[in-house]
Amino acid sequence: MYEEAVRIISGIVSVYFLLLTLYAGAVCVFFVAPYIQSGGYHKEAAVSKYAGWTYIVGGTVLFAVVKLFF
C-alpha cells in the first residue's frame, strides 16, 4: 500500500506541478490577499497570504523530496 502511494505521488509531482504550485501561491500572496484586504476583510486576507506561502513552500519541498528520495 505504501509503495502504491509513493508511485502515485511520484507520477503526479513533476516540474509542471512545481510551476503550477509556485504560480498559484504567488497569485494568492501578491494579488488575492491585497485585494481581499482592500475590501476590509483582514482575517480572510491573512488566510489567503498564509495559504499562498504554504503552496510555495510546500510545493517546493514536496518536489525536492520526491526527486531526491524516490
VEXSESE-739334 format. One record per residue (C-alpha): chain; y, z, x; residue number from 1. Coordinates in pm, whole numbers, plus 32768, in hexadecimal, padded with zeros to 4 digits. Last residue first. Layout:
N
R,A,Y,Z,X,NUM
...
// end
This chain:
70
R,A,834B,7E18,84B2,70
R,A,83FA,7F0F,859B,69
R,A,852E,7E64,8627,68
R,A,8571,7D5F,851A,67
R,A,852D,7E49,83F7,66
R,A,85F1,7F67,848C,65
R,A,871B,7E8A,84E6,64
R,A,872A,7DEB,838D,63
R,A,8710,7F3D,82E1,62
R,A,8823,7FCB,83BF,61
R,A,890B,7EA5,837A,60
R,A,88CB,7EAE,8205,59
R,A,88FE,8026,81F7,58
R,A,8A43,8021,82BC,57
R,A,8AED,7F0B,81F7,56
R,A,8A57,7F5F,80A5,55
R,A,8AA0,80D2,80D0,54
R,A,8C03,807A,8135,53
R,A,8C28,7FB8,7FF2,52
R,A,8B93,80D5,7F27,51
R,A,8C88,81C6,7FC7,50
R,A,8DB0,80E6,7F6A,49
R,A,8D34,80AB,7E09,48
R,A,8CFB,821E,7DD0,47
R,A,8E57,826A,7E56,46
R,A,8EED,8166,7D6C,45
R,A,8E36,8205,7C47,44
R,A,8EC9,8357,7CA1,43
R,A,9028,82C8,7CC2,42
R,A,9039,8209,7B7A,41
R,A,91B0,81D5,7B60,40
R,A,91AE,805E,7B34,39
R,A,921B,802F,7C9C,38
R,A,90E3,80EF,7D01,37
R,A,9000,7FF0,7C59,36
R,A,90AA,7ED4,7D13,35
R,A,909F,7F92,7E5D,34
R,A,8F27,7FD4,7E31,33
R,A,8ECE,7E71,7DC8,32
R,A,8F77,7DB1,7EE1,31
R,A,8F48,7E4F,8039,30
R,A,8E26,7F3F,800D,29
R,A,8D60,7E92,7EFC,28
R,A,8D98,7D36,7F8E,27
R,A,8D34,7DB2,80E7,26
R,A,8BF4,7E4B,8061,25
R,A,8B90,7D0E,7FA8,24
R,A,8BD6,7C38,80DC,23
R,A,8B14,7D1D,81C6,22
R,A,89F2,7D2C,80D0,21
R,A,89EC,7BB1,80AE,20
R,A,8A00,7B76,8224,19
R,A,88E2,7C67,8266,18
R,A,8808,7BD0,8156,17
R,A,8852,7A75,81E3,16
R,A,87E7,7AEC,833D,15
R,A,86A0,7B60,82A7,14
R,A,8613,7C87,81E6,13
R,A,8543,7C11,80BD,12
R,A,8403,7BB1,8172,11
R,A,8407,7CE9,824A,10
R,A,8431,7DBB,810E,9
R,A,8301,7D15,806D,8
R,A,8228,7D3D,81A2,7
R,A,8292,7EA7,81D1,6
R,A,823C,7EF4,8065,5
R,A,80E5,7E4D,808C,4
R,A,809F,7F0D,81CB,3
R,A,80F0,8055,811D,2
R,A,8000,8000,8000,1
// end
